[in-house]
Amino acid sequence: MITRAPGVIKLFGEHAVVYNRLALSSAVNLKAQVKATSSKNISLVLKDLKKKKSFSLKEAEKLWESYEKSPDEKKLKLAKDPFMPFLAIYANALKLASKKIGIKAEISSEIPIASGFASSAACSSAFAIAASKILKLKLDEKQLIELANFGDKVAHLNPSGVDVATSMLGGFVSFRKSEGAKKLKIKTNIKLIAAYAGERRTSEMVEKVAKFREQDRWGIEAIFDKIEEATLKGVEALKEKDLDSFGNAIDEAQEYLRELGVSTSEIERIVNITRIYGGHAKISGAGGGGIVIIFARDYSRIKKALENQKFKVFEFELGEKGAIELSE
């Protein structure tokens, strides 16, 4: 059995989403894959990391119980074990199974690790579907998303859940804390590129914005409102296939993220190079590094200019099918 799940890119709503504003993400055509068969034990091969390890079913259950009882500080240490997200998923899948059997799984991915494409969410999604099939669980979309989130929670401690939801559902997904994730009826397929602006500092950036908000609550809340306006414009532009408005929404969102103080000199270099050649660029994710997504009618000159400046460039397409669709 082979299951696949797409990576995810954050398009709009960064930071404001933490304070109950709307965010938009999309599944992309970079995928994680799991090859799985039934087994007596849990045998995991992490192909890209060139690591493999086996666990008994009882051992996996005990490791998960220990993890659940641990304080956050210890959880962060346990999360450094690359096998732990998959043990978390399988241990929780076993709780739902009428017959306890193991799994032999090879996990691989074409998604760049730690680059802002939600590689952990994609791997968790593909593995959750494989686990549910091996154990013959009849899970609906919501239950599969919940199962996969056990893995992403290990990887990121307290994720919003939007990455797994987007990888599972595919296409374009909106998210608001008070409402959860919703798949949108957007049929637009758009090619983008992204440039890597250095190591991400997600927790540092989130904390930085929180401190700014403490110092100037109404001012920062006003910026969050503007970010949501840009998100809504982006959603509408995609629905209407209005690419000019989509580009303008990207520019607006970047201006507001800059006002929040999460841009860097490297990010601004990427943005400026892009604009010289008529493109639109913004931070994707928390900022302080990570990736900058770029939309343009013609990428050739932008890509060449960025690579000449030693920036790593990725190419991808929005609106990819989700893990649930791909596994059928």
Protein Blocks (a to p, Z undefined) as FASTA:
>chain_A
ZZdddddddfbhphklmnopacdddddfbdcdddddddfbdcdddfknopacdddfklmm
mmmmmmmmpcfklmmmmmmpmklmmmmmmmmmmmmpmbdcddddddddfbdghihnommm
mmmmmmmmmmmmmnopacdfklmmmmmmmmmmmmnopaghlmmmmmmngpjddddfklop
addddfbdcddddddebjadfklmmmmmmmmmmmmmmlmmmmmmmmmmmmmmmmmmmmno
paklmmmmmmmmmmmmmmnopacfklmmmmmmmmmnopacddedjejiajdddddfblkl
mmmmmmmnopacddddehiacfklmmZZ
